[in-house]
């Protein structure tokens, strides 16, 4: 079997009786086994996936199958799926069985997707390289000595190495887009509030957003259409009507695109990424798009504001893991205080503890106004500046990451270097805008390169249609 790159291709073969869903699932099981050295899966759902595949195959034959029939999909290990283990790749939740399903899982199953397993990620989605997982690092299929990006590294590698057709990740500050970039895939972060977060283990609640990693824009559009929309279990979800994203993909309109000058001129930007992006800009102009350079003078404030706000929210969200309610518990503690301390010290990894401490510090008396309050003001300024840019432009163009995938272990000793790698992805996260990472060929070493486009709030239809034309 060859690599399948779109659901349409799979559905065509099934309708022509050249393929069955159980056969396809068996193929992916073999791919997972052959690529287990990449450590992308924390668990493969052999039994439940086989049951689903047989049931959906029957529905296909009866003509009653849903939109996603034929799609074999993996989910990041921080998305709850009833009666299945979910751990957020942490010792703190090792072996925890979810008592309910997240809204995104429910919607996948309603449209007859087959969920093949849970995918490795940075612990509690905190990391940019997938090296903080309790289950060990994920390795990039392009070169197993390199990181796949994070925190949704397992999701990106599973699609990259043909272990499933598509995958769900979560994006807090770039955690869908950056691994998609490092692995040569398409990674979409929808507008904040477009997809329900119900049943997704929280890192930073005002940033977290579920997004698909796929090999085709069509599949990203279809998944967004299925997953998006109001949810009575999540009050932050927008009640706006969900457009028919796949039907709008062929709208090839000329766009006015702003290039964020400081991102392209940054000393941190890899020369080969810069050259590929400049070539893309020339190509966009040749195709009739208007491309102009604009200044964004708040670039230096993005990473500090992002880390102050997300660590503050993480400190609050992760306080529930106390060794009492559920999760890992130290059995030797002699008092309640000691139980809290030992359970949390032993259950959380170093990076998670670092972020909890940072967040607790910025929320503490005497520092709240100096840090947290200021960061909220910066976030407001960033959103206002982006909104004003979008009055004149349809899309913003920037890199996804300053470099291609780097070596495992290279940046782990210096958290600041790792945090600064988020400099280009955190802008849409702070403002809540939709953004997409698109593959841009490979560099001389054969490593994937990528480009990022950001759109106005809830204009994913324009972003996806543009992406479709861009990749043709």
N, C-alpha and C positions, 0 to 999 in steps of 0.2 A: 504493500500500500504506500501511496505517496502522501506527503503532508497536505492536509485539507486546510484551505485558507479562508473559507467562508461557509456560512450555514447554507446559502443558496446551492453551493456545489454539493454539499452532503445531501440536502433534500432532493436534488435532481437525481443523484445516484440511487437513493432509496426508492424514489418514485419509478425509476427505470428497472427496479429489481436487481440492480448490480451490487447492492449493499443493504445490509440490515443493521438496525441500531445495536442489537447484541453483538454483531460482528465488529462494528466500529468500536464499541466499548472494550471488547477483547483486545483489539489493536492498541487502544490507548493504555490498557493495563500492561501490555507487553512493553510499550514505550516507557512507561513509568519504571518498570523493572530494569530495563536496559539503561536508564538514566538515573538510577537511584543514587549514584555518586554525586549528583548535583544537589541532592538534599532539598528538593523543592516541596515535597509532600510531607506533612506531619502525620497524616493518616489517609489511606485510600479506603473509600466506602465500598468495598467489594460487594457486600450483600445488598445494601439498599440501592446501589446503582444498577445492579443486575435486575433487580425486581422492577425498578423504574423503566429500564431499557425495554424489557419484555412488554410491559403494560403500554408504553408509548408506541412501540412497534405495532401492537394490536390496534391502537387508536389510528395510526397512520393508515393501516389497511382498511379500517372502517370509515375513513374519511372524517374523523372527529377530532383530529389532533390539533393542539394549540400552535401558536406562532413560533415557538422555540423547539418544536419537535425535531429531533436530529442534532440538537446542540448538546454537546458534552462539556460541562463547565466545572471549573474548580472554584472554591470559595476561600478567601483569606481566613486564617485561623483566629479571627476576632469577630466572625459573623455567626450568630447563633442559629443552630439547626436542630430542631427538636429530636431528643433521644440520641443525639450524636455528641461526642466530646468536643468541647471548644476551650482552648487554653490561652489564646493571645500569645502563644509561644513563650509562656512563662511557667516557671516552677510553681508560682503562686496558684495557678489554676490547673496544674497537671492532673489529668483524669476527670476533670469536671464535666458532667453530662448536662447539656442544656435542657431545661424543662419546657422550652417553647422555641418557636422559630421566629427569626427576624422577618420583617415585612419583605425585604428583598428576596429571601429564600422562598417565602410563601408565594410571591409573584412569579418567581422562576418556575416553581413546581406547577402553578396554575396553568402556565403556558407550555408545560411538558418538556422543560429542560431536564437533563439528567445530571445530577450533581455527583461528581466522581470522587471528591475528597476535599480535605482541608489543607491549605497551603501555608508553608512556613513563612514567617515574617519577623521583623524586629520585635522584640518583646514589648507588648502593649503598643505596638506601632511606633515605638520611639527609636528612630535611627534612620540613617540614609544609606546603609550598605548591607543590610540583612546579616550583620555580624553579632547583634545583641541577643539573638534567639537562644532560649534555653536548650533548643534541640540542635544547636550548631549552625554555622553559616551556610547560606545557600551559595552555590557556585554558578558563575555565568557560563552558559552553554557555548558561547563564542570562544571562551578560554577559561577553563575551570580554576585557574590561579587568580582570577579577577572576581570582584564583587558583582552582583547583579543589580545593585541599587536597592534602595529601601524606602519605606518599610515593606512594601508589597513585592519583595524580591521573588518569593516563591511563585506568586501569581504570574509575574513576567516571564520567569524561566519555564514554567509549565507550558505557556503558550509558545515561547521561543523554541523549546526542544520538542514540540509536538506531543505533549503529554495530555493535552485536552484542547478543544477548539478555541475556548476563550476562558477568561477568569475574572472574578471580581476582586478588587482591592479596595482599600480606603485611602483617601488623600486628605491629609491634615495640612501639610506644607509642601507637598510635592510627591507624596508616597505612592501615587499611581503613575504620574508623569515621568519621574526620574528613573524608576526601574524600567518602564517601557522604553525610555530613551537608551539606557545602557544595554538593553536586550533587543533593540531594533523592532519594537512593536508599537502599536497605537495605544496611547493611554489618555483617557478622557476624565477630567474632573468637571462634573456638572456644576451649575450654579448652586451655591449653598441654599439648601431648602428645596431643591428639585427632587431629591430622592430621600425617602424616610430613613432615619437613623435608628428606628426602633429595632432592638435586638442586635445592635452593633456595639461591641464593648468600647466604651468611651475612652478617648485620650483627651482631646480638647473639644468640648461640645459645640463651641461656636465656630469651629473650623472643620471638623470631621465631615467628610462626604464620601459616600460609596461611588466608585467609578469602575467602568469596564476596561480590561486590557484585551485587545483583539488583534487579529492579523488583517482585518478589513474594516473600512469605515462603515460599510453596510451593517456589519454585526454590532458595531458600537452604537449605531443609530437605533437598531432594533432593540438592543438591550436597554437603552435609555428609555425608549418608548414603553417597554414592559415595566420597568422599575420605577419610573417617575410618577408623580401625582400624589394628591392629598392622602393622608393617613390619619385616622382618628387616634392612633397611638402616639403620634409625634406632632406636637403643636407647632414645631418650627417648619414643618413642610408647607410649601406654597400651595394655595388652593387653585392657582392658575391652571387652566386647561392644558393638557399635554398634547402638543402637536403630533401629527403623523410624521415623525422624523424620517423614516425610510422613503416616504413618498416625496419628500422635499429635497432629496439628495441630488437630483439632476438639475436643480436650479443653478446654473453656472453664471452668476452675476459678477460684474466687475466690482471690486471692492476698493475702498480707500484704506490703505494700511499704514499705520504708524510704526516705525522702527524705533525702539527705545535705545537712543544713541549711546547712553552710558553703558548699557549691557554689551553692546558690540565692541565698544572701545575699551572695555575693562581689561586691565593687565592680566587678570586671572583667567581670561578666556583662551582656551587652547587654540593655537594657530590653524589647525586643520578644521576645527568646528567653525571658526570665524570665516575661513575661505569657503566652506560649503554653504554657510548662510549667505554670504555676499553673492555667491553664484545663484542662489535661490532668489535673492532680491532682483538680480538682473533678469532672471527668467520670468518672475512675476510682472515686471515692467513690460517685457516683450509680449506677455499675454494680455496686456491692456489694463492691468490693475494700476492704481495710483499708489506709489510707495514714497513716503516722506519720513525723514529723520526728525524725531522730536526729543526734547530733553525731559528727563524725569529726575529732578534734583533730590528726591527723597530716598534714593537707592541705598545710601549708607545707613538709613534708619530701619530698613525692612527687617533684617535678621534680628537686631536687638529687640524690636517691638514684637516680632513673632515669638521669640523664645521667652520673653517676659510673660506674654499673655497665655501661651500654650502651657508653660510649666505651671503657671498659677491655676489654670483649669485642671491640669493633670493632678496637682496636689489635692485639689478638692475631690475630683472623680475617683482617685485611687485610695482615698481614705476608707472606703468601704471594705478594702481587703485587709482585715485586721486580725485574722486567725480565729475569729469567733463565728461570723455568719456562715462563711463557706470558704473553700480554697485551702491552701497550705496552713497547717497549724503546728507550731512547736509543741512537743509533748512533755518537755522537761521544765517548763516555766512554773515558778512557785507562786506568782501573783499575776493579777490581771495586767498590770503595767508591763511586767516582764514578758507576758504572753504576747502583747502587742509588739513590743520591741523585737523579740526574737523571731516571731512569725514573719514580720515585715523585713527584717534584716536578712533572714535566710530565704524568704520566698521571692524577693525581688532581685534582679540583676543590677550591676553597677550603674548602667546608664539610666535605668528607671529610678533608682535611688537618687542619682544626681539631679534628675529633673524634679523629683518630688521636693528635694531640699531647696532647689532654686525657687520653685513655685511657692513653697511655704515662706521662704525668706522675703520674696517680693510682696507677699500678702500680709506680712507681719506689721504690727504697730510701729510707726516711725518710718517705714519704708514703702507703705502702700501708696501714699501720695507721690513720693519721689519716683517710683518705678511703675507700678501697675496703672495708676491714674494717668501718668504721662504716656505710657504705651497705648492706652485707650484713645488718648487725644491724637497720637501719631496715626493710629489706625483710621480714625475719622478723617484726618488730613489726606491720607493715602487714598481712601475711597472717594473723597471729593475731587482729588486731582485726576483720578482715573475717570470718574464720571464726566469731568469737563473735557478730557481727551476724547471720550466716546461721543461727545456732541459733534466733533469734527471728523472722527474716523470710525470705520466699521470694525476693524480688527487691530490688535497690537501684535507685533512680531518681536520675538526675543529668543535667546538660547534657552535650553532646558537646564543644562548643567554646565559648569565652567570647563569640565574635562570629560573625556570618555571614561569608561569603567576603569577603576584603579585596582591595584593589587590588594588581595585580602590581607588585613593586618597593617597596611600602610598608614592609615589615618586614625586607627583606634586609640593611639596613645595621646592624641591631641584633640580633645572634643571641639575646640574652637575651629580647627581646620575642617572638621566634619560639619559643624554648624554652618560655616561660611559657604559650604557647597550648596546650600539651599537658597543662595542669594537670588537666583532667577525664578525659582518656583514659588516662593512665598508671597509674591505680589498678588496674584489672583486669589490666594488663600486668605490674605488679610482683607481683601476687598469683597470676597465672595463671588467673584466673576467666574464664568466657565472658561476652561483652558484645555488645550489638547497638545500632546506631544506626538509629532509625526516623524517617521524614519527619514533619514537624509543620506542614505548610502553608508559606506564604511570608510574608515581611514586607511592609511597605508598598512597598518598592522592588522587590518581585517576587523576592527572593532566598530560597532554601530555608532553612527552619529545621529543627531536629532535636532528638530526645530520646534519652537512653541508658538502657538497662536492663542490669543485671549480675545473674548468677545464681550458684548454688553450682557448684563444680567438677563437670563432666560432666553438668550438668542443662540441656543445650541443648534437650532435648525440651520442658521446661517453659518455657524462654525463648522458643522459637519458637511454641509454642501460644499463649502470652500475647500475643506480637507479632501473630499472626494476628488474634486477637480485638480487640486495641488498634486496628488499622488499619481494621477494618470500620466 
